[in-house]
Amino acid sequence: MRSAIVGCGSIAQVHAQAIGQLRQEGLVAVADIERDKAESMAALYGAKAYSDWEKMLEKERIDVLHICTPHYLHASMAVSALERGVHVFMEKPPVIHLQQWEQLSAAVRNQQNGAKVGVCFQNRYNSSVRYVKERMDKGAWGRLLGARGIVTWRRDEEYYTAGGWRGQIETEGGGALINQAIHTLDLLQYFAGEKALAVEAVMDRQHLPESIGVEDLAAVYISYPHARVCLYASNSYVADVPPLLELECEKARIRIEEESVTVYTAEGERQEVELQVQECLGKRYWGAGHFSTIREFYRCAASGEHFPIELEDVEDTVDLLLKAYASAALKRMGNCENLFVK
C-alpha cells in the first residue's frame, strides 16, 4: 500500500518510521504548509514533498493518508480523504468539538469506497495494556470496581509558542486533557468497557496562566454503572513521567506503568508480571504501541477486517472528552451539575 503523511512535525517521524518497517510500497509523499519541513522529511524517507496536501492527493496514488496536523484540522482532512476513497490513520484527537464529530461520523457512514478511519490510540497496543485487558475480559480478577489515572508531564512556554497553534482553544481544542492525557482517558474507558453515566471535571491554568488559553490542569470524575474512575492530569511537573494507571478489581489491584504490570492480590501478595518490551519509536512515555497499532491498521485495511480502533470504537472516549470540557465550563459559570452521557 502507498502511504502519505500530512503534517511533518515530531509525531510524523514516528509514523514514517512505522511505515518504513511494514512490508508495503512505503511512504511516497509528505505535505506541510512549511515547505522546508516537507522537503526535509521527504529527503529523509525518499518521498516527494508538497506544500499543499490536497494537490498531493490529486497527483499521487495514495492508499493510506496519515494525518499528523494540528488538532483542528484532523476531522476536515479525514472527511476529504474519505471522499476520495483513501484510508485514514489519524493522530489524536479525532475531533475537538461535537460538530466535527457529527461531520466525521457522517462521512464514515456515508462513504461507499470501503475506506477506513483508524485513530492513533497506540497505548491500547502496549504489551502491558493487552496483557491486562485480555485477563480482565476473562474475569481473572473479578469485576472492575474503580480505576485511576495520573499524568504529570512538563510543558513549558516554549512548547506552546513553537507550533503557533498550541495553547489556543480554537486550534488545540483544549490543553492537558485533550492533548496529553487523552490516551490515559481512552485507556480508562477501554478498561471500563461500558457507557458512563456521568462525567464531572474541573480545569485550571496553574503553571502558565498568562501565556496560554487552555488548561494545564484537569481533574475528571467518571461514574459508571459498576465503577468509579478518577483522572488527574497536569502539564506543570518538572519532568515527563510515564503515566500511572491503576485498576481496583474484586480480587486484585493492578498497576500499569509503561510496559510494567504489578498485581496486588486480595491475599496481600505482590506479583511482578514479566512482559516482552516492545521497540519504542517515539518518546518512551508516549507508549510503545505505535508500530503494532499501525501494522494492524494496514492489515485490516488490506483485508477489509474491522480495525479495533476505528471511529466507532472511540465514540465513548470522545463523549467523555467533550463532556469533561463542557462540565468544566459549566463550573466556571457557577453551574455544578454533572453531565450525563447519552
C-alpha atoms as a printed R data frame, in Angstrom:
    type eleno elety resid chain resno       x       y      z
1   ATOM     1    CA   MET     A     1   0.000   0.000  0.000
2   ATOM     2    CA   ARG     A     2   1.176   3.502 -0.837
3   ATOM     3    CA   SER     A     3   1.293   5.912  2.096
4   ATOM     4    CA   ALA     A     4   1.366   9.674  2.550
5   ATOM     5    CA   ILE     A     5   1.678  11.929  5.592
6   ATOM     6    CA   VAL     A     6   0.231  15.400  6.041
7   ATOM     7    CA   GLY     A     7   1.894  17.399  8.790
8   ATOM     8    CA   CYS     A     8   5.655  16.949  9.182
9   ATOM     9    CA   GLY     A     9   6.152  17.635 12.879
10  ATOM    10    CA   SER     A    10   7.701  15.373 15.501
11  ATOM    11    CA   ILE     A    11   4.919  12.783 15.661
12  ATOM    12    CA   ALA     A    12   5.041  12.388 11.862
13  ATOM    13    CA   GLN     A    13   8.542  10.973 12.225
14  ATOM    14    CA   VAL     A    14   7.131   8.141 14.347
15  ATOM    15    CA   HIS     A    15   4.523   7.352 11.691
16  ATOM    16    CA   ALA     A    16   7.169   7.422  8.964
17  ATOM    17    CA   GLN     A    17   9.409   5.013 10.889
18  ATOM    18    CA   ALA     A    18   6.488   2.625 11.391
19  ATOM    19    CA   ILE     A    19   5.584   2.774  7.691
20  ATOM    20    CA   GLY     A    20   9.197   2.014  6.842
21  ATOM    21    CA   GLN     A    21   9.070  -1.195  8.875
22  ATOM    22    CA   LEU     A    22   5.996  -2.500  7.073
23  ATOM    23    CA   ARG     A    23   6.256  -4.690  4.011
24  ATOM    24    CA   GLN     A    24   4.409  -2.170  1.863
25  ATOM    25    CA   GLU     A    25   5.228   0.084 -1.063
26  ATOM    26    CA   GLY     A    26   6.117   2.651  1.566
27  ATOM    27    CA   LEU     A    27   5.938   6.372  2.119
28  ATOM    28    CA   VAL     A    28   5.621   8.049 -1.267
29  ATOM    29    CA   ALA     A    29   4.676  11.627 -0.352
30  ATOM    30    CA   VAL     A    30   4.576  14.101  2.535
31  ATOM    31    CA   ALA     A    31   2.950  17.518  2.847
32  ATOM    32    CA   ASP     A    32   3.307  20.507  5.142
33  ATOM    33    CA   ILE     A    33   2.430  24.184  4.692
34  ATOM    34    CA   GLU     A    34   6.022  24.886  5.727
35  ATOM    35    CA   ARG     A    35   7.744  23.699  2.582
36  ATOM    36    CA   ASP     A    36  11.138  23.244  4.218
37  ATOM    37    CA   LYS     A    37   9.688  20.779  6.729
38  ATOM    38    CA   ALA     A    38   8.140  18.747  3.930
39  ATOM    39    CA   GLU     A    39  11.341  18.757  1.902
40  ATOM    40    CA   SER     A    40  13.486  17.714  4.874
41  ATOM    41    CA   MET     A    41  11.192  14.819  5.701
42  ATOM    42    CA   ALA     A    42  10.854  13.799  2.051
43  ATOM    43    CA   ALA     A    43  14.630  13.668  1.670
44  ATOM    44    CA   LEU     A    44  14.953  11.557  4.818
45  ATOM    45    CA   TYR     A    45  12.404   8.932  3.724
46  ATOM    46    CA   GLY     A    46  12.727   9.003 -0.055
47  ATOM    47    CA   ALA     A    47   9.323  10.605 -0.624
48  ATOM    48    CA   LYS     A    48   8.021  13.534 -2.661
49  ATOM    49    CA   ALA     A    49   7.393  16.860 -0.907
50  ATOM    50    CA   TYR     A    50   4.272  19.016 -1.196
51  ATOM    51    CA   SER     A    51   3.169  22.231  0.460
52  ATOM    52    CA   ASP     A    52  -0.485  21.570 -0.486
53  ATOM    53    CA   TRP     A    53  -1.829  18.291  0.854
54  ATOM    54    CA   GLU     A    54  -4.855  18.260 -1.479
55  ATOM    55    CA   LYS     A    55  -2.588  18.573 -4.515
56  ATOM    56    CA   MET     A    56  -0.605  15.683 -3.092
57  ATOM    57    CA   LEU     A    57  -3.746  13.522 -3.101
58  ATOM    58    CA   GLU     A    58  -4.616  14.670 -6.624
59  ATOM    59    CA   LYS     A    59  -1.218  13.912 -8.116
60  ATOM    60    CA   GLU     A    60  -0.198  10.796 -6.183
61  ATOM    61    CA   ARG     A    61  -1.894   7.423 -5.941
62  ATOM    62    CA   ILE     A    62  -2.354   7.164 -2.203
63  ATOM    63    CA   ASP     A    63  -3.903   4.248 -0.330
64  ATOM    64    CA   VAL     A    64  -3.411   5.483  3.251
65  ATOM    65    CA   LEU     A    65  -3.167   9.062  4.499
66  ATOM    66    CA   HIS     A    66  -1.626   9.676  7.910
67  ATOM    67    CA   ILE     A    67  -2.956  12.885  9.469
68  ATOM    68    CA   CYS     A    68  -0.385  14.436 11.812
69  ATOM    69    CA   THR     A    69  -1.510  18.061 11.658
70  ATOM    70    CA   PRO     A    70  -2.754  20.458 14.376
71  ATOM    71    CA   HIS     A    71  -5.893  19.220 16.105
72  ATOM    72    CA   TYR     A    72  -8.440  21.494 14.472
73  ATOM    73    CA   LEU     A    73  -7.574  20.139 11.012
74  ATOM    74    CA   HIS     A    74  -7.947  16.423 11.759
75  ATOM    75    CA   ALA     A    75 -11.657  15.983 11.078
76  ATOM    76    CA   SER     A    76 -11.925  18.048  7.888
77  ATOM    77    CA   MET     A    77  -8.851  16.397  6.372
78  ATOM    78    CA   ALA     A    78 -10.207  12.946  7.204
79  ATOM    79    CA   VAL     A    79 -13.546  13.766  5.571
80  ATOM    80    CA   SER     A    80 -11.821  14.980  2.414
81  ATOM    81    CA   ALA     A    81  -9.640  11.863  2.204
82  ATOM    82    CA   LEU     A    82 -12.624   9.558  2.734
83  ATOM    83    CA   GLU     A    83 -14.456  11.256 -0.121
84  ATOM    84    CA   ARG     A    84 -11.526  10.233 -2.334
85  ATOM    85    CA   GLY     A    85 -11.671   6.640 -1.105
86  ATOM    86    CA   VAL     A    86  -8.405   6.955  0.815
87  ATOM    87    CA   HIS     A    87  -7.911   5.131  4.116
88  ATOM    88    CA   VAL     A    88  -7.174   7.496  7.022
89  ATOM    89    CA   PHE     A    89  -4.955   6.894 10.021
90  ATOM    90    CA   MET     A    90  -5.240   9.955 12.201
91  ATOM    91    CA   GLU     A    91  -3.498  11.270 15.271
92  ATOM    92    CA   LYS     A    92  -5.491  12.081 18.364
93  ATOM    93    CA   PRO     A    93  -7.829  13.764 18.971
94  ATOM    94    CA   PRO     A    94 -10.116  12.784 16.088
95  ATOM    95    CA   VAL     A    95 -12.216  15.909 16.755
96  ATOM    96    CA   ILE     A    96 -12.148  18.954 19.027
97  ATOM    97    CA   HIS     A    97 -15.888  19.641 19.230
98  ATOM    98    CA   LEU     A    98 -19.247  17.964 18.682
99  ATOM    99    CA   GLN     A    99 -19.899  19.430 15.231
100 ATOM   100    CA   GLN     A   100 -16.675  17.897 13.933
101 ATOM   101    CA   TRP     A   101 -17.662  14.550 15.424
102 ATOM   102    CA   GLU     A   102 -21.010  14.640 13.660
103 ATOM   103    CA   GLN     A   103 -19.387  15.569 10.332
104 ATOM   104    CA   LEU     A   104 -16.715  12.889 10.561
105 ATOM   105    CA   SER     A   105 -19.157  10.212 11.720
106 ATOM   106    CA   ALA     A   106 -21.468  11.024  8.813
107 ATOM   107    CA   ALA     A   107 -18.573  10.792  6.360
108 ATOM   108    CA   VAL     A   108 -17.644   7.361  7.703
109 ATOM   109    CA   ARG     A   109 -21.233   6.116  7.492
110 ATOM   110    CA   ASN     A   110 -21.894   7.508  4.026
111 ATOM   111    CA   GLN     A   111 -18.694   6.738  2.123
112 ATOM   112    CA   GLN     A   112 -19.048   3.926 -0.418
113 ATOM   113    CA   ASN     A   113 -15.410   3.026 -1.077
114 ATOM   114    CA   GLY     A   114 -14.678   0.853  1.936
115 ATOM   115    CA   ALA     A   115 -12.135   3.352  3.252
116 ATOM   116    CA   LYS     A   116 -11.365   3.050  6.946
117 ATOM   117    CA   VAL     A   117 -10.605   5.610  9.635
118 ATOM   118    CA   GLY     A   118  -8.200   4.488 12.336
119 ATOM   119    CA   VAL     A   119  -7.377   6.580 15.407
120 ATOM   120    CA   CYS     A   120  -3.904   6.503 16.913
121 ATOM   121    CA   PHE     A   121  -4.688   5.468 20.467
122 ATOM   122    CA   GLN     A   122  -1.483   3.449 20.385
123 ATOM   123    CA   ASN     A   123  -1.387   2.668 24.087
124 ATOM   124    CA   ARG     A   124  -4.122   0.085 23.568
125 ATOM   125    CA   TYR     A   125  -1.362  -1.924 21.869
126 ATOM   126    CA   ASN     A   126   1.168  -1.638 24.691
127 ATOM   127    CA   SER     A   127   2.048  -5.160 25.811
128 ATOM   128    CA   SER     A   128   1.102  -4.240 29.386
129 ATOM   129    CA   VAL     A   129  -2.334  -3.000 28.364
130 ATOM   130    CA   ARG     A   130  -3.025  -6.013 26.158
131 ATOM   131    CA   TYR     A   131  -1.991  -8.390 28.943
132 ATOM   132    CA   VAL     A   132  -4.320  -6.753 31.460
133 ATOM   133    CA   LYS     A   133  -7.229  -6.322 29.030
134 ATOM   134    CA   GLU     A   134  -7.172  -9.986 27.987
135 ATOM   135    CA   ARG     A   135  -7.302 -11.152 31.577
136 ATOM   136    CA   MET     A   136  -9.960  -8.680 32.621
137 ATOM   137    CA   ASP     A   137 -12.165  -9.812 29.739
138 ATOM   138    CA   LYS     A   138 -11.801 -13.379 31.033
139 ATOM   139    CA   GLY     A   139 -12.753 -12.313 34.560
140 ATOM   140    CA   ALA     A   140  -9.391 -13.234 36.073
141 ATOM   141    CA   TRP     A   141  -9.603 -10.559 38.772
142 ATOM   142    CA   GLY     A   142 -13.343 -10.213 39.075
143 ATOM   143    CA   ARG     A   143 -15.414  -7.146 38.293
144 ATOM   144    CA   LEU     A   144 -13.840  -3.708 37.929
145 ATOM   145    CA   LEU     A   145 -14.791  -1.504 40.885
146 ATOM   146    CA   GLY     A   146 -12.765   1.584 40.131
147 ATOM   147    CA   ALA     A   147  -9.774   2.998 38.322
148 ATOM   148    CA   ARG     A   148  -7.451   5.956 38.473
149 ATOM   149    CA   GLY     A   149  -5.068   7.549 36.018
150 ATOM   150    CA   ILE     A   150  -2.295  10.037 36.759
151 ATOM   151    CA   VAL     A   151  -0.475  12.017 34.057
152 ATOM   152    CA   THR     A   152   2.179  14.538 35.122
153 ATOM   153    CA   TRP     A   153   4.258  15.958 32.295
154 ATOM   154    CA   ARG     A   154   6.265  19.086 31.624
155 ATOM   155    CA   ARG     A   155   5.129  21.615 29.039
156 ATOM   156    CA   ASP     A   156   6.815  24.994 29.340
157 ATOM   157    CA   GLU     A   157   6.052  28.172 27.450
158 ATOM   158    CA   GLU     A   158   8.329  27.298 24.519
159 ATOM   159    CA   TYR     A   159   6.214  24.214 23.805
160 ATOM   160    CA   TYR     A   160   3.113  26.317 23.259
161 ATOM   161    CA   THR     A   161   4.779  29.098 21.284
162 ATOM   162    CA   ALA     A   162   6.873  26.890 18.987
163 ATOM   163    CA   GLY     A   163   3.979  25.468 16.985
164 ATOM   164    CA   GLY     A   164   1.775  28.552 16.901
165 ATOM   165    CA   TRP     A   165  -1.428  26.518 17.318
166 ATOM   166    CA   ARG     A   166  -0.991  25.038 20.784
167 ATOM   167    CA   GLY     A   167  -2.387  26.822 23.804
168 ATOM   168    CA   GLN     A   168  -5.382  28.178 21.883
169 ATOM   169    CA   ILE     A   169  -8.819  26.682 22.330
170 ATOM   170    CA   GLU     A   170  -9.773  27.295 18.682
171 ATOM   171    CA   THR     A   171  -6.873  25.269 17.278
172 ATOM   172    CA   GLU     A   172  -5.833  22.843 20.032
173 ATOM   173    CA   GLY     A   173  -9.323  22.281 21.417
174 ATOM   174    CA   GLY     A   174  -8.021  22.302 24.981
175 ATOM   175    CA   GLY     A   175  -4.820  21.576 26.814
176 ATOM   176    CA   ALA     A   176  -3.656  18.889 29.218
177 ATOM   177    CA   LEU     A   177  -6.721  16.689 28.783
178 ATOM   178    CA   ILE     A   178  -7.203  16.683 25.004
179 ATOM   179    CA   ASN     A   179  -3.514  16.719 24.118
180 ATOM   180    CA   GLN     A   180  -1.564  14.885 26.807
181 ATOM   181    CA   ALA     A   181  -3.976  12.878 28.992
182 ATOM   182    CA   ILE     A   182  -6.341  11.778 26.226
183 ATOM   183    CA   HIS     A   183  -4.515   8.450 25.918
184 ATOM   184    CA   THR     A   184  -4.997   7.712 29.621
185 ATOM   185    CA   LEU     A   185  -8.648   8.783 29.391
186 ATOM   186    CA   ASP     A   186  -9.042   6.358 26.493
187 ATOM   187    CA   LEU     A   187  -7.476   3.512 28.466
188 ATOM   188    CA   LEU     A   188  -9.729   4.166 31.455
189 ATOM   189    CA   GLN     A   189 -12.746   3.948 29.158
190 ATOM   190    CA   TYR     A   190 -11.266   0.910 27.394
191 ATOM   191    CA   PHE     A   191 -10.910  -0.980 30.661
192 ATOM   192    CA   ALA     A   192 -14.298   0.135 31.974
193 ATOM   193    CA   GLY     A   193 -15.893  -1.365 28.875
194 ATOM   194    CA   GLU     A   194 -19.306   0.235 29.396
195 ATOM   195    CA   LYS     A   195 -21.095   3.500 28.829
196 ATOM   196    CA   ALA     A   196 -20.512   6.118 31.509
197 ATOM   197    CA   LEU     A   197 -23.433   7.504 33.474
198 ATOM   198    CA   ALA     A   198 -21.972  10.928 34.153
199 ATOM   199    CA   VAL     A   199 -18.748  12.924 33.951
200 ATOM   200    CA   GLU     A   200 -17.637  15.877 36.027
201 ATOM   201    CA   ALA     A   201 -14.453  17.894 35.586
202 ATOM   202    CA   VAL     A   202 -12.538  20.877 36.893
203 ATOM   203    CA   MET     A   203  -9.797  22.567 34.897
204 ATOM   204    CA   ASP     A   204  -7.398  25.428 35.563
205 ATOM   205    CA   ARG     A   205  -4.229  27.166 34.448
206 ATOM   206    CA   GLN     A   206  -1.620  26.940 37.183
207 ATOM   207    CA   HIS     A   207   1.806  26.977 35.593
208 ATOM   208    CA   LEU     A   208   1.307  29.374 32.655
209 ATOM   209    CA   PRO     A   209  -1.823  31.407 33.473
210 ATOM   210    CA   GLU     A   210  -0.790  34.399 31.357
211 ATOM   211    CA   SER     A   211   0.679  32.545 28.377
212 ATOM   212    CA   ILE     A   212  -1.951  30.039 27.274
213 ATOM   213    CA   GLY     A   213  -5.697  29.987 26.756
214 ATOM   214    CA   VAL     A   214  -6.192  26.303 27.643
215 ATOM   215    CA   GLU     A   215  -5.920  24.248 30.822
216 ATOM   216    CA   ASP     A   216  -2.651  22.863 32.144
217 ATOM   217    CA   LEU     A   217  -4.530  21.053 34.936
218 ATOM   218    CA   ALA     A   218  -7.534  18.740 34.625
219 ATOM   219    CA   ALA     A   219  -9.282  16.541 37.176
220 ATOM   220    CA   VAL     A   220 -12.050  14.293 35.848
221 ATOM   221    CA   TYR     A   221 -14.508  12.098 37.745
222 ATOM   222    CA   ILE     A   222 -16.466   9.479 35.786
223 ATOM   223    CA   SER     A   223 -19.354   7.464 37.133
224 ATOM   224    CA   TYR     A   224 -20.090   4.094 35.532
225 ATOM   225    CA   PRO     A   225 -22.877   1.621 36.359
226 ATOM   226    CA   HIS     A   226 -20.371  -0.570 38.210
227 ATOM   227    CA   ALA     A   227 -17.277   1.560 38.777
228 ATOM   228    CA   ARG     A   228 -15.912   4.971 39.718
229 ATOM   229    CA   VAL     A   229 -12.977   6.455 37.825
230 ATOM   230    CA   CYS     A   230 -10.675   9.401 38.563
231 ATOM   231    CA   LEU     A   231  -8.184  11.049 36.221
232 ATOM   232    CA   TYR     A   232  -5.652  13.702 37.197
233 ATOM   233    CA   ALA     A   233  -3.539  15.430 34.565
234 ATOM   234    CA   SER     A   234  -1.035  18.260 34.849
235 ATOM   235    CA   ASN     A   235   1.476  19.798 32.457
236 ATOM   236    CA   SER     A   236   3.176  21.666 35.309
237 ATOM   237    CA   TYR     A   237   5.580  18.986 36.508
238 ATOM   238    CA   VAL     A   238   9.384  19.141 36.194
239 ATOM   239    CA   ALA     A   239   9.699  16.014 34.015
240 ATOM   240    CA   ASP     A   240   7.750  13.812 31.610
241 ATOM   241    CA   VAL     A   241   6.931  10.902 33.907
242 ATOM   242    CA   PRO     A   242   5.253   7.820 32.408
243 ATOM   243    CA   PRO     A   243   1.522   7.803 33.204
244 ATOM   244    CA   LEU     A   244   0.274   5.610 36.038
245 ATOM   245    CA   LEU     A   245  -2.904   3.601 35.622
246 ATOM   246    CA   GLU     A   246  -4.377   1.535 38.430
247 ATOM   247    CA   LEU     A   247  -7.404  -0.757 38.378
248 ATOM   248    CA   GLU     A   248  -9.257  -1.796 41.524
249 ATOM   249    CA   CYS     A   249 -10.972  -5.124 40.936
250 ATOM   250    CA   GLU     A   250 -12.846  -7.517 43.220
251 ATOM   251    CA   LYS     A   251  -9.898  -9.888 43.569
252 ATOM   252    CA   ALA     A   252  -6.857  -7.710 42.911
253 ATOM   253    CA   ARG     A   253  -5.370  -4.286 42.319
254 ATOM   254    CA   ILE     A   254  -3.499  -3.962 39.014
255 ATOM   255    CA   ARG     A   255  -0.962  -1.206 38.390
256 ATOM   256    CA   ILE     A   256   0.317  -0.364 34.906
257 ATOM   257    CA   GLU     A   257   3.359   1.826 34.216
258 ATOM   258    CA   GLU     A   258   4.818   1.718 30.710
259 ATOM   259    CA   GLU     A   259   5.363  -1.987 29.926
260 ATOM   260    CA   SER     A   260   5.296  -2.972 33.592
261 ATOM   261    CA   VAL     A   261   2.346  -4.665 35.316
262 ATOM   262    CA   THR     A   262   2.134  -5.270 39.062
263 ATOM   263    CA   VAL     A   263  -0.715  -7.294 40.575
264 ATOM   264    CA   TYR     A   264  -1.598  -6.945 44.263
265 ATOM   265    CA   THR     A   265  -3.812  -9.867 45.197
266 ATOM   266    CA   ALA     A   266  -6.574  -9.865 47.786
267 ATOM   267    CA   GLU     A   267  -4.368 -12.167 49.857
268 ATOM   268    CA   GLY     A   268  -1.683  -9.475 50.068
269 ATOM   269    CA   GLU     A   269   0.722 -10.927 47.521
270 ATOM   270    CA   ARG     A   270   2.642  -8.690 45.095
271 ATOM   271    CA   GLN     A   271   3.277 -10.161 41.644
272 ATOM   272    CA   GLU     A   272   5.510  -8.545 39.014
273 ATOM   273    CA   VAL     A   273   4.496  -9.628 35.526
274 ATOM   274    CA   GLU     A   274   7.344 -10.113 33.061
275 ATOM   275    CA   LEU     A   275   6.472  -8.861 29.592
276 ATOM   276    CA   GLN     A   276   8.471  -8.521 26.415
277 ATOM   277    CA   VAL     A   277   9.431  -4.882 25.977
278 ATOM   278    CA   GLN     A   278   8.426  -3.506 22.586
279 ATOM   279    CA   GLU     A   279  10.576  -1.206 20.494
280 ATOM   280    CA   CYS     A   280   9.592   2.397 21.146
281 ATOM   281    CA   LEU     A   281   9.588   4.546 18.007
282 ATOM   282    CA   GLY     A   282   8.924   7.838 19.794
283 ATOM   283    CA   LYS     A   283   9.427   9.085 23.309
284 ATOM   284    CA   ARG     A   284   9.094   6.265 25.822
285 ATOM   285    CA   TYR     A   285   6.391   7.981 27.881
286 ATOM   286    CA   TRP     A   286   4.215   8.210 24.746
287 ATOM   287    CA   GLY     A   287   3.871   4.427 24.875
288 ATOM   288    CA   ALA     A   288   5.434   1.655 22.828
289 ATOM   289    CA   GLY     A   289   2.430   0.642 20.743
290 ATOM   290    CA   HIS     A   290   2.829   2.821 17.646
291 ATOM   291    CA   PHE     A   291   4.232   0.179 15.339
292 ATOM   292    CA   SER     A   292   1.821  -2.544 16.455
293 ATOM   293    CA   THR     A   293  -1.130  -0.182 16.021
294 ATOM   294    CA   ILE     A   294  -0.119   0.993 12.563
295 ATOM   295    CA   ARG     A   295   0.755  -2.520 11.401
296 ATOM   296    CA   GLU     A   296  -2.675  -3.766 12.478
297 ATOM   297    CA   PHE     A   297  -4.400  -0.872 10.717
298 ATOM   298    CA   TYR     A   298  -2.661  -1.682  7.442
299 ATOM   299    CA   ARG     A   299  -3.506  -5.349  7.793
300 ATOM   300    CA   CYS     A   300  -7.179  -4.565  8.331
301 ATOM   301    CA   ALA     A   301  -7.243  -2.005  5.532
302 ATOM   302    CA   ALA     A   302  -5.859  -4.589  3.114
303 ATOM   303    CA   SER     A   303  -8.123  -7.429  4.267
304 ATOM   304    CA   GLY     A   304 -11.297  -5.440  4.908
305 ATOM   305    CA   GLU     A   305 -11.436  -6.661  8.503
306 ATOM   306    CA   HIS     A   306 -12.545  -4.366 11.304
307 ATOM   307    CA   PHE     A   307  -9.686  -2.412 12.837
308 ATOM   308    CA   PRO     A   308 -10.167  -2.381 16.650
309 ATOM   309    CA   ILE     A   309  -9.688   1.400 16.907
310 ATOM   310    CA   GLU     A   310 -11.963   2.694 14.158
311 ATOM   311    CA   LEU     A   311 -14.093   5.763 14.789
312 ATOM   312    CA   GLU     A   312 -16.981   3.807 16.305
313 ATOM   313    CA   ASP     A   313 -14.587   2.244 18.811
314 ATOM   314    CA   VAL     A   314 -13.577   5.613 20.271
315 ATOM   315    CA   GLU     A   315 -17.055   7.151 20.473
316 ATOM   316    CA   ASP     A   316 -17.287   6.647 24.237
317 ATOM   317    CA   THR     A   317 -13.856   8.209 24.743
318 ATOM   318    CA   VAL     A   318 -14.835  11.225 22.647
319 ATOM   319    CA   ASP     A   319 -18.096  11.505 24.618
320 ATOM   320    CA   LEU     A   320 -16.130  11.675 27.868
321 ATOM   321    CA   LEU     A   321 -13.633  14.152 26.447
322 ATOM   322    CA   LEU     A   322 -16.198  16.629 25.153
323 ATOM   323    CA   LYS     A   323 -18.430  16.338 28.202
324 ATOM   324    CA   ALA     A   324 -15.489  16.862 30.538
325 ATOM   325    CA   TYR     A   325 -14.799  20.182 28.829
326 ATOM   326    CA   ALA     A   326 -18.494  21.098 28.967
327 ATOM   327    CA   SER     A   327 -18.618  20.205 32.667
328 ATOM   328    CA   ALA     A   328 -15.580  22.376 33.444
329 ATOM   329    CA   ALA     A   329 -17.144  25.257 31.505
330 ATOM   330    CA   LEU     A   330 -20.387  24.929 33.475
331 ATOM   331    CA   LYS     A   331 -18.445  25.030 36.726
332 ATOM   332    CA   ARG     A   332 -16.737  28.244 35.680
333 ATOM   333    CA   MET     A   333 -20.220  29.708 35.159
334 ATOM   334    CA   GLY     A   334 -21.355  28.512 38.566
335 ATOM   335    CA   ASN     A   335 -23.441  25.521 37.451
336 ATOM   336    CA   CYS     A   336 -22.141  22.397 39.169
337 ATOM   337    CA   GLU     A   337 -24.451  19.810 37.658
338 ATOM   338    CA   ASN     A   338 -22.902  16.642 36.247
339 ATOM   339    CA   LEU     A   339 -23.182  15.926 32.542
340 ATOM   340    CA   PHE     A   340 -24.983  12.712 31.777
341 ATOM   341    CA   VAL     A   341 -23.625  10.776 28.824
342 ATOM   342    CA   LYS     A   342 -26.333   9.884 26.320
